[in-house]
Amino acid sequence: MKSRILFSILLMFLLASCANLKRVIGTGSKNEFVRVSKENPRYFETNDGKPWIPVMINFVIPNGNDDQVFQKINQYFRHFSENGGNAMRIWISSPFLEIEDTKVGEYNQVKFKRIDSIISLAKKYDIRLKFTLQHIRSIKPESKGGTESWSNRSFMSVENGGPFKDIHDYITTAEGIRTYLNRVKILSDRYKNCKQIFSWELWNEMDAIDNKEWFPFTNQILDSVKALFPNHLIVQTLGSMHSVDADKRYEKLLSIKNDEYITVHRYLDPGNAWNQYDYVHGPIDLLISNAIQFVYRPEVMKPIVANELGAVEANHSGPNKLYEKDTAGVFIHDMIFTPFFCGTSGCGSLWHWDSYVERQNLWYHYKRFNAIIKGINPIKEKFIPFTFTKDSVRCYGLLGSKTTMIWYRDATSNWKSELQQGNRPMLRNDVSFDTAVTGSTNYTHAKVYDPWNDKWTVVQIKNGKITLPAFIRSTIVILN
């Protein structure tokens, strides 16, 4: 009883700034809907034509007591927003939010209220939401061996009175498709006009169910979900790009015309159970840039979102244990910055928000990313990504119409050298470059940002050459 009273008080507090619930989940947001830019389809914009760069993180809502869970949600939203975060990817199918939780076709009103409260918090903290519609990988009784509760829907199984023999029955039969879309329709009736939501994902890493059936399901469902959410972006997601087999699935994903943007998942994974690439065992900037460069193609003019990035133990057996040593944020810095400088629409979206970002209090790295994109309009700049290596520094650049941005990453320092071997990063005071490497020599101004000390320095361009101030790990040059 006490818990229900506390939750009611919290809910009233969250909605206090709104005239009524319908306004909150409808047109109450001052923001516009988000769409793919009409001028430059590599990036997003709002419906009034203003560029929108997603600064995003993942957050699966934990299960538990309402007041305790919402206290945690508020804490994460606040920490993220204070540091410039503007988007969160949330599984609406997690136990705490799942509206279809006991019987197929019956929807829990308590869960709607929880979703409404999350949307209200998102509005309060100016965070747009991406909801993942489904994530399960099995439909079978919990008693059967090998079933993990987080990815199973036991009540949907025939043995428990449900309509489906297994997960394949759910995603391949007419009844299964109808059941999936009926649930989406219920969500659409309530949230299709919500401007705080910018996107819906069909399924988290759907190829983890079956490496073939995800494709016909996706082709069949995308247009139906888009019809139910005409104002929101609709997209599909696949698992980590860790092997040749995974890349083949991404090739098929790229062929789907009505997938509105491209999502990329990739993890540092020291395992080899799935014939993992050597890339996914190595430096973070290399494993991410390799993945982004794979999907960045002239024939696929869509925004790319680094949707899920992280470091795991072998074969995704848990969060990487080196997170415990990473008090400086070696992992998170590379995961945030690399995707954008390889041509994605925003920063990298991390997994492990709790066991890493919150535990090590690394939220400020998002503020450092915001420092370098402030005032940048990627739509007008028409950025073209480029790379080069000089003096043991890997350089990732974006060549724009008026602005060129280059992220310099010291190749002698990475997570292995620092966190595994215990070596301190070198002070690099020997790095210079010729602006001609960008394809232009018409720059008149240059400034350098040190993301580790949050410091800007104006530098001179002498005969087309720039000498960088001393730095450790990385630094960013902006040329105008």
N, C-alpha and C positions, 0 to 999 in steps of 0.2 A: 504493500500500500504506500509506504514511504517513497519507494522508487517511482511509482506512478505519479505521485504528487510532485516530486522533484522534476520529473520529465515534463509534466504539464506546465510548471512554472517556467522551465527553460524554453519550451515551445512558445509560450506567450511572449517571452522576452525576445526571441528570435524574430517573431512576426510583428513586434510592436511598431516597427517603422513603416509597416504597410497597411493600407486601408482595409484590405481583405485578402484572403488566401488566393482567390482567383487572380487578383492583380499581381501577386508575387510570382505565380507560376505562369502567368500569361505575358502581359506587355509591360510589366512594372519596371524592368531594367532600362536604364538610360542608354545602354549600349545597343548597337544594331546587331542584326544577325551576321554571322560570318559566312563568307563564300570564297570560292577560288577567284583570284583576281582576274578580271576580264582583260586587263592590259598585259599582265605578266603572270601566266598560270603556274609559275614555279612557287608563287607566294599566295598568302591569304590576304583578304581585305574585308572590311565591314561593308554592309550594303550601301553606305554613303560614300564608298570609294576610298576610305582611309586604310593604310596598311596595318595589318595585325600580325605581329611576330609572336607565335606561341612560346611562352617560357613555362614549360610544363613538367610535372612530376606525376608518377603513379601513386595511387593511394587506395588500397582495398580496405574498406571499413571493417574493423574488427567486430566480432560478435560479443555480446555481453549485455550488461545492465545499461539501460538507456541513458541515465544521467552520466555514468562513467564514460560510455562510448562518446557521447556528444561533448563531453569535456575534452576528450582526446581529439575529436574532429576539430573543435574550435581552436585547440592549441596548434595543430598542424596547419590549418588554414591561416591562422594569424602569423606564425613563423614564416610561412611561405610568402604570404602577401607582403609582409614587412620588407622582404628582400626582393621584391619585384616579380614574384611569381604571378602569372595571370591565367593559368589553365591547369586543370587536374583531370587525369584519367581515372575513373572510378568504375568498378564492376557493380552494376545495378543488380547482378545475379548473385552477389554474395549473400550469405544467410541473413545478415542484418537487414538487407534491403529487398530480398527476393519476394515479390508480391504473390507468386504462385508457389506456395511453400508447403502445402499439405495435400492438395488434390488438384489434378489437372482441370483447368477451367474455373477454379475458384481463386479469388484474389483478396489478399489480406489488407484491410483498410489501415491497420497499424503501420504497415510498411509504406503505404502512400504518405502517411503523415511524416515518417522519417525522411523519405525522399524530399518532401516539401521543405522540411527543416534544413536539410543539406543545401537545397537550392537557395534558401533564405540566407544561410551563412555565406554561400558563394557570392551572393549579391552584396552582402555586407563587406566582404573582403575583395570585391572586384575580381573574382576568379571565374572564368568560364569553365564549363564542365563538358567532358566527353564521357558518355556512359557506354560501357560494354554490355551488350544485351545478354550474352550467354557465355559461359566458360566451361560447362561440364564436359566430362570425357567418357562417362559411363552412365548407364541406367540399369541397375541391378540391385538386389537386396544387399544390405550392408553386411550380412553374414557371409557372403561369398568372398573367398580369399582374394587378396590383392586390391580390394576396393578402398580407395581413399575418400573419406567423407567430403572433403573440400571440392572434389571434382565429380561427385556422384549424386544422382537424384533417385533415391530408392523408392519413393512413393509413386514414381511414374512407371515402375516395372509391373509387368503382368502378375508376378508373384505377390505383389503388395496391393493388388486391385487396380493398378494403372493400365493404360492402353498399349504400352510398348514392351516388346520382347527385349529390346536392348537399345543402345544409342543409335545404331544404324537404322533401326526401325523409325526412330524419331526424325532423322535427317534425310531419309530417302522415300518415305511413303507419303501419300496424299494426306492422311490423318496427321502425321507428324508435322508436315509443313503447315497445315491448317492450325494445329496447336501452337506452333511457334508464332505464327502471324496473329492469332487471336490475342496472345499476350502482348505483342507489339501494339496491336490496335488499342488495347486498354491503356497502355502507356501514352500512345499518341493522343487519345481523347483528352488526356490531362496535361500533356507537356509539349504538344506540337507548336504552340505559340510562345514558348518560354525562350527568351533571348539570352538567358544565362547559360543555356545549353548550346554548344556549337557543333557537336557531332555525336553520332551513334555508331558503334561498331557491331557488326553482326555477331562476332564470336571471338573470344580470345584464343589465338593460336589454334585455329580450327584443324589444321593439319595434324595436330597431336592426337586427334581421334582416329583419323585414317588418312593416309597420304594421297588418296584419290577422291573420296566422296566429298571433300570440302569444296572441290571445284564446281561440280554441277549444282550443289546446294547454293553456293555463292552466286552463280550466274542466275539461278532461278529467283533468289530472294532479294537481291539488291534493289531492283526497281520497285518491288512491292513495299519494302521498308521506306524507300524514298517517297513513294506516294503517300505514306502515312506521316512522314516527317518532311514535308516539302521545303521547310525553312532551315533544315539542319543538314550538315554534311553526313553522308553515309559511306562507310568504309569496311573492309574486311582486314583481318590480321592473321599472319602466320607466325610460326615459331622462330627461334633463333637461327640466323643464317650461319650455320656452323659446319656445313659439309656440302659436297657435290649434290647429294640428294635434296638438301634444303634449297640450294640455289635453283634446282630444276623446278621446284614448286614456286619459287619467286618469279621465275620466268613465266609461268602460267598466270600468276597474279598480275603481272605487268600487261598481259594480253587482254585483261577484262576492262572494257572501255568505260563501263558505268561505275567502276570503283573510283570514287571522286578524288582521292589522293592516295599516295603510296605510304604504307607504314612499314618500318623496318625494326626488327628485333635482333639484337646481337649481344652476346655475353662473352666475357673472358671465362673460358672453360678449360681447365687443364686435363680434362678427361679425353678418352679416345673410343668410347663405346659405340659412337655413331660415326666413326671415321672423321672426327673433327679436323678441320684445317689447322695447319701450323699457325696461321694468322690468329686464331682465337686463343692461342697459348701465349701471345706476345704482348708488346706495348699497346696500350689502349688506343692511342691515336691511329695506329696502323690497322688494328682490327676493325675500328669504326669506319675509317676512311675507305678501306677495302669494300665494306658492305655498301656504303653510300655510292661509291663510284660504280658499283655493279648495277644499281637501279637508276642512276642518273644518266638518262639517254635522250638524245635529241628527238627520238620518235615518241617518247612518253613525256609530254609536257604537262606534268602535274606537280603539285607540291609534294615534297618528301618530308615525312615526319619520323624522326628517330624515336619511335614510340615506346620502346622498352630496352633499356641498357642496364648492365650490371656486371658484377663479378661473382662467380659461384665456385663452389667446390666441384670436384670432378663429376661430370655428367649431370650437372644441375642437382646435386645432392644436398644443397643448402647454400646460404650466403658464404662468400669467401671469408676465411678466417683472418685474412690480412686486413679486413675492415677494422679489426680491433686495434691495429697499429697505426691506422691512417688518420691521425689527428689533424694533419695539415690539409687533407683533402686531395691527395694525388689522384685517386680514382675519379672523384666527382668533377674535378676541374677538366680533365681530359674528356669525360663523358658529356659535359655540358658544352664545351667549346668546339670540339672536333666536328660534330655534324654541321653546325652553321657554316663553318669555314669550308666545308665540302659541298655546300650548295643546298642544304635543307632549308625548310621554311622557318625554322626556329632552333632553339637549343635542344640538346639531348634530354630525353625524359627518363629519369632514373627509376629503377625498381629499388627495393630495399630502403624505402623511406624511413623505416623504423629501426632496423638493425644497423643502419649505417648513418644516414643523413641526420636523423634526430639524435641518435645516441652520441654521435661525435660533434653535434651542433655545427653542421657544415652548411646551413641554409645561406650564409653570407656569400657563398660562391655564386648564387643566382644574382645577387646584387652586383657582383663584379661583372657578370655577363651583361647585365642591363646597362652598366656604365659604357660599354663599347657600342651598344646598338642605339643609344639615345640619339634621337634626331636623324637616324638612318632610315631612308625610305627604299627598301630593296626593290619595290615595284618600279620606281622611277630610275633607280640605278641600273636595272637590268643586269644584275651581277652575273659574271661568268667565273666559275671556280677554276683555279689553277694551282699547281704544286711545283716545288723545286726543293732541292737539298743543297745546302752550302755550309761549310765549316762544321759538319756534324750537327747541323740544325735542320729539322724538317719544317718546311714552310708551306702553309696552306693559305691561299689568297682568294679574295673575291674582287675581281676587276669590274668597277662600275663606271657609269657615264661621267660622274664627277668625283667619286670617292673610290679609293682602293683600300681594302683592309687586308692585312696579312698577320696571321698568327704564327709566331715562331716557337717551335717546340724543340728543346734541347734533346737530341737523340742519345746523348750519353747518360741521360737520367730517365728512369721510368719506375713503374711499380716494383719490378724485380730488383733493380739496384737499390732502391730506397727501403722498401718494406720487407723484401725477402732476404736481401744481403746486408742490409743495415748501413749502406753507404749514404753519406750526405750528398745532396746535389751540388754540382760544381757551380761556382760563380762564373758566368760567361761575360767577360769584358772584352772579347775579341771578335765580336760579330759586326760586320758591316755588309752593305749590299748596294748594288747598282740598280736604280729604279727602272732601268731598261728591261730588267727581267719581267716586269709586268706588261711589257709591250708598249709602254708609254714613257716619255721623258718630260711631260708638260706639267709636272707637279710643282706647285709653288709653296705649299705648306705641308709640314709633317709633324705629327705628334705621336708619342709612344705611351702606352698604358702598361703599367706593371700590375697584373691582377693579384699578385701575392701580397703587395703592399698598398694596393688601391691608390696608385700614384701616377699622375700624368706628367709628361715631360715634353716640352717643345724642342724639336731638334732641327738642325740646319741641313739643308740639301746643298751640298757643295759639288759642283760639276756632275750632277746627277747621282751622287753617292751619299749614303747615310750611314753614320756610325751609331749603333744602338747603345743606349745606356746599359750598364752592367745589369744582369738579371740572373735569376735561377729558375730552372724548369721551363719557363715560357714568358713571352711578352707579345704585345700586339702593336702593330704600326698602322696608323691611319694617314693616308696620303690624300691631299686635295689639290 
